[in-house]
Amino acid sequence: MEPDGPVVVGVDGSKRSQAAAQWAADEAERRHAPLRVLAINPDPPLTELAKETADRIAAQCRDAHPGLEIDASTELGQPAAVLVRGSRTSRLLVVGSRGRSSLAGVLLGSVSTKVATHAHCPVVVVRDPRTEGPVVVGVDSSPHSGKALEFAVDSAVIRAADLVAVQVWHVERASGLSELDLEAAAQEAAERSLSEQLAGRRTNHPDLTVHKVTRHGHPVDQLTEAAREAQLLVVGHRGRGGFPGLLTGSVAMGVLQHAVCPVAVVRGDDGSRS
């Protein structure tokens, strides 16, 4: 992730990618960052179409944000590989959830999921752009969870939105304890972990309204439900601890498939692949 890099949006000319581009332009303006509108061309004969697509969508973004620095560009290659490579110098990468156009492939669900779980900067997958509601973030007890929480706090602050921090818990089997005792202990541990993770964030942002939520169940189900009215859902990737798997790729992919609001996926390591 490059803190001073541009917000990059991958476009293919579809309605979903146009919506993603407008969302990205709004976000770039909030973050005082330049916007790069990128059309990826998987086939050399489509070069002119790719350029026309990037130019047209960039012009639409300029009309809505006349003061924003916007660059239109194209690249030849496989969509996921190009976007992941470019994420090394990007502040944020934005893609639509699905796209259907002559440049088919850039924003297909499989590509956007691959990009979201392999990129080196935060990735936002836009399905239904929203401007109202809280920012919801899923956290666990791992050190990696902090990056997702940091991104969520920043996103809530620049939107003047409430932050809803959700920690999902489950019951670890242990001999000599009743089911009720196990559940009570697990919930108490989740509540304590959540309070500890949020303590410093509230100090740094005294005007931010934070809601702490602990839930019992599967992370995908609980996070999707918690974000039903959200304008953004933030999840980590490759986290460990708390509820094992909360911030792993499988949960990130599940949330991307089921959440209706834009979903931000934030890597919890240094961005290198294992």
C-alpha positions as CSV (number, residue, x, y, z in Angstrom):
1,M,0.0,0.0,0.0
2,E,1.3,3.5,-0.9
3,P,-0.2,6.1,1.4
4,D,0.4,8.9,-1.1
5,G,-0.7,6.8,-4.2
6,P,-3.8,7.2,-6.2
7,V,-7.2,5.6,-5.8
8,V,-7.4,3.2,-8.7
9,V,-10.6,1.9,-10.2
10,G,-10.8,-0.9,-12.7
11,V,-13.4,-0.4,-15.4
12,D,-14.8,-2.4,-18.3
13,G,-17.6,-0.2,-19.5
14,S,-20.4,-2.1,-17.7
15,K,-22.9,-0.3,-15.5
16,R,-21.4,-2.0,-12.5
17,S,-18.0,-0.6,-13.3
18,Q,-19.4,2.9,-13.9
19,A,-21.0,2.8,-10.5
20,A,-17.7,1.6,-9.0
21,A,-15.9,4.5,-10.8
22,Q,-18.3,7.1,-9.3
23,W,-17.8,5.5,-5.8
24,A,-14.1,5.6,-6.3
25,A,-14.2,9.3,-7.3
26,D,-16.2,10.1,-4.2
27,E,-13.7,8.2,-2.1
28,A,-10.7,9.9,-3.8
29,E,-12.2,13.3,-3.0
30,R,-12.8,12.3,0.6
31,R,-9.2,11.1,0.9
32,H,-7.7,14.1,-1.0
33,A,-6.1,11.6,-3.5
34,P,-5.9,11.5,-7.3
35,L,-8.1,9.0,-9.2
36,R,-6.8,6.7,-11.8
37,V,-9.5,5.2,-14.1
38,L,-7.9,2.0,-15.5
39,A,-9.3,-0.1,-18.4
40,I,-7.5,-3.4,-18.7
41,N,-7.4,-4.9,-22.1
42,P,-7.0,-8.7,-22.2
43,D,-6.8,-8.8,-26.1
44,P,-4.8,-6.4,-28.3
45,P,-7.6,-6.0,-30.9
46,L,-9.6,-4.3,-28.2
47,T,-7.0,-1.5,-27.6
48,E,-9.1,1.3,-29.0
49,L,-12.2,0.1,-27.1
50,A,-10.3,0.0,-23.9
51,K,-9.0,3.6,-24.4
52,E,-12.5,4.8,-25.3
53,T,-13.9,3.1,-22.2
54,A,-11.3,4.7,-19.8
55,D,-11.7,8.1,-21.4
56,R,-15.5,8.1,-21.2
57,I,-15.8,6.9,-17.6
58,A,-13.0,9.4,-16.6
59,A,-15.0,12.2,-18.2
60,Q,-18.1,11.1,-16.3
61,C,-16.1,11.3,-13.0
62,R,-14.7,14.7,-13.9
63,D,-18.3,16.0,-14.5
64,A,-19.2,14.9,-11.0
65,H,-15.9,16.1,-9.4
66,P,-14.5,19.0,-11.4
67,G,-11.8,19.7,-8.8
68,L,-10.5,16.1,-8.6
69,E,-7.3,15.1,-10.4
70,I,-8.3,12.2,-12.7
71,D,-6.2,10.2,-15.1
72,A,-7.5,7.7,-17.7
73,S,-5.2,4.9,-18.7
74,T,-5.2,1.4,-20.2
75,E,-3.0,-1.7,-19.7
76,L,-2.7,-4.9,-21.7
77,G,-2.8,-8.1,-19.8
78,Q,-4.8,-10.4,-17.6
79,P,-7.1,-8.3,-15.4
80,A,-6.4,-9.9,-12.0
81,A,-2.6,-9.9,-12.5
82,V,-2.6,-6.3,-13.7
83,L,-4.7,-5.0,-10.8
84,V,-2.7,-6.9,-8.2
85,R,0.6,-5.7,-9.6
86,G,-0.7,-2.1,-9.7
87,S,-1.9,-2.3,-6.1
88,R,1.7,-2.1,-4.8
89,T,1.7,1.7,-5.6
90,S,-2.0,2.4,-5.0
91,R,-3.6,3.9,-1.9
92,L,-6.9,2.0,-2.6
93,L,-8.1,-0.2,-5.4
94,V,-11.8,-0.3,-6.4
95,V,-13.6,-2.7,-8.6
96,G,-17.3,-3.6,-9.4
97,S,-18.7,-6.8,-8.2
98,R,-19.6,-8.0,-11.7
99,G,-19.2,-6.6,-15.2
100,R,-20.6,-7.6,-18.6
101,S,-19.2,-5.8,-21.6
102,S,-17.0,-6.1,-24.6
103,L,-14.0,-6.0,-22.2
104,A,-15.5,-9.0,-20.4
105,G,-13.4,-10.3,-17.6
106,V,-12.2,-7.2,-15.7
107,L,-14.9,-7.1,-13.2
108,L,-16.3,-10.6,-13.2
109,G,-16.9,-12.0,-9.7
110,S,-14.0,-14.4,-9.8
111,V,-11.6,-11.7,-10.8
112,S,-12.8,-9.2,-8.2
113,T,-12.5,-11.8,-5.5
114,K,-9.0,-12.8,-6.6
115,V,-8.0,-9.2,-6.6
116,A,-9.5,-8.5,-3.2
117,T,-7.7,-11.4,-1.5
118,H,-4.3,-10.9,-3.2
119,A,-3.8,-7.1,-3.5
120,H,-1.2,-5.3,-1.6
121,C,-3.4,-2.3,-0.7
122,P,-7.0,-2.2,0.6
123,V,-9.6,-3.2,-2.1
124,V,-13.2,-2.2,-2.2
125,V,-15.6,-4.3,-4.2
126,V,-18.7,-2.2,-5.1
127,R,-22.1,-3.8,-5.6
128,D,-24.6,-1.3,-4.4
129,P,-23.1,2.1,-3.8
130,R,-24.4,3.8,-0.6
131,T,-23.9,7.1,1.1
132,E,-25.8,6.5,4.3
133,G,-25.5,4.1,7.2
134,P,-22.6,3.2,9.4
135,V,-19.2,1.7,8.6
136,V,-19.1,-1.9,9.9
137,V,-15.9,-3.7,10.6
138,G,-15.3,-7.3,11.6
139,V,-12.4,-7.8,14.0
140,D,-10.9,-10.8,15.9
141,S,-8.2,-11.0,18.6
142,S,-5.3,-11.2,16.2
143,P,-2.6,-8.6,15.6
144,H,-3.6,-8.5,11.9
145,S,-7.1,-7.3,12.9
146,G,-5.7,-3.9,13.7
147,K,-5.2,-2.9,10.0
148,A,-8.8,-3.6,9.1
149,L,-9.9,-1.6,12.2
150,E,-7.6,1.3,11.3
151,F,-9.0,1.5,7.8
152,A,-12.6,1.3,9.1
153,V,-12.0,4.1,11.6
154,D,-10.5,6.3,8.9
155,S,-13.4,5.5,6.6
156,A,-16.0,6.3,9.3
157,V,-14.2,9.6,10.2
158,I,-14.0,10.9,6.7
159,R,-17.7,10.1,6.2
160,A,-18.8,11.5,9.5
161,A,-20.5,8.1,10.0
162,D,-20.9,5.8,13.0
163,L,-18.5,2.9,13.4
164,V,-19.9,-0.5,14.3
165,A,-17.2,-3.0,15.4
166,V,-18.3,-6.6,15.3
167,Q,-16.5,-9.5,17.0
168,V,-17.9,-12.9,16.3
169,W,-17.3,-15.5,19.0
170,H,-17.7,-19.3,19.3
171,V,-17.4,-21.8,22.0
172,E,-14.3,-23.8,22.7
173,R,-15.0,-27.2,24.1
174,A,-13.6,-27.8,27.6
175,S,-14.2,-30.5,30.1
176,G,-15.8,-29.7,33.4
177,L,-17.8,-26.7,32.2
178,S,-21.4,-26.5,31.3
179,E,-22.6,-25.2,27.9
180,L,-23.9,-22.0,29.5
181,D,-20.6,-21.4,31.3
182,L,-18.6,-21.9,28.1
183,E,-20.8,-19.5,26.2
184,A,-20.6,-16.9,28.9
185,A,-16.8,-17.2,29.0
186,A,-16.5,-16.9,25.3
187,Q,-18.7,-13.9,25.1
188,E,-16.9,-12.2,27.9
189,A,-13.6,-12.8,26.2
190,A,-14.9,-11.3,22.9
191,E,-16.3,-8.2,24.7
192,R,-13.0,-7.7,26.5
193,S,-11.0,-8.1,23.3
194,L,-13.2,-5.7,21.5
195,S,-13.0,-3.0,24.2
196,E,-9.2,-3.3,24.3
197,Q,-8.9,-2.9,20.5
198,L,-11.2,0.1,20.4
199,A,-9.8,2.0,23.5
200,G,-7.0,3.8,21.7
201,R,-9.1,4.5,18.6
202,R,-11.7,6.4,20.6
203,T,-9.0,8.5,22.3
204,N,-7.6,9.6,18.9
205,H,-11.1,10.3,17.5
206,P,-13.3,11.6,20.3
207,D,-16.1,12.7,18.0
208,L,-16.4,9.2,16.5
209,T,-19.5,7.3,17.6
210,V,-18.6,3.7,18.1
211,H,-20.9,0.8,18.7
212,K,-19.5,-2.5,20.0
213,V,-21.2,-5.7,19.0
214,T,-20.4,-9.3,19.9
215,R,-22.2,-12.1,18.1
216,H,-22.3,-15.8,18.2
217,G,-22.3,-17.7,14.9
218,H,-20.5,-18.0,11.6
219,P,-18.5,-14.9,10.7
220,V,-19.9,-14.6,7.1
221,D,-23.5,-14.8,8.3
222,Q,-23.0,-12.4,11.2
223,L,-21.0,-9.8,9.4
224,T,-23.4,-9.8,6.4
225,E,-26.4,-9.3,8.7
226,A,-24.6,-6.6,10.7
227,A,-23.9,-4.7,7.5
228,R,-27.4,-4.9,6.1
229,E,-27.9,-1.1,6.4
230,A,-24.2,-0.2,6.2
231,Q,-22.5,2.0,3.6
232,L,-19.3,0.1,3.9
233,L,-18.3,-3.3,5.4
234,V,-14.6,-3.7,6.2
235,V,-13.0,-7.2,6.7
236,G,-9.4,-8.3,7.2
237,H,-7.6,-11.0,5.3
238,R,-5.3,-13.7,6.7
239,G,-5.9,-12.9,10.3
240,R,-5.4,-15.5,13.0
241,G,-6.8,-15.6,16.6
242,G,-10.1,-15.0,18.3
243,F,-12.5,-16.9,16.1
244,P,-10.0,-18.9,13.9
245,G,-10.7,-17.9,10.3
246,L,-12.6,-14.7,10.9
247,L,-10.2,-12.8,8.8
248,T,-9.0,-15.5,6.5
249,G,-9.6,-15.5,2.7
250,S,-12.6,-17.9,2.9
251,V,-14.5,-15.5,5.1
252,A,-13.5,-12.5,3.0
253,M,-14.8,-14.3,-0.1
254,G,-18.0,-15.3,1.6
255,V,-18.7,-11.7,2.6
256,L,-17.9,-10.5,-0.9
257,Q,-20.5,-13.0,-2.2
258,H,-23.3,-12.2,0.2
259,A,-23.0,-8.6,1.5
260,V,-25.1,-6.0,-0.5
261,C,-23.0,-2.9,0.5
262,P,-19.5,-2.1,-0.7
263,V,-16.9,-4.4,1.0
264,A,-13.4,-3.3,1.8
265,V,-10.8,-6.1,2.2
266,V,-7.7,-5.1,4.0
267,R,-4.6,-7.4,4.2
268,G,-3.3,-8.0,7.7
269,D,0.3,-8.8,6.8
270,D,3.0,-7.0,4.9
271,G,1.3,-7.8,1.6
272,S,3.7,-10.5,0.5
273,R,2.2,-13.7,-0.7
274,S,2.7,-17.0,1.1
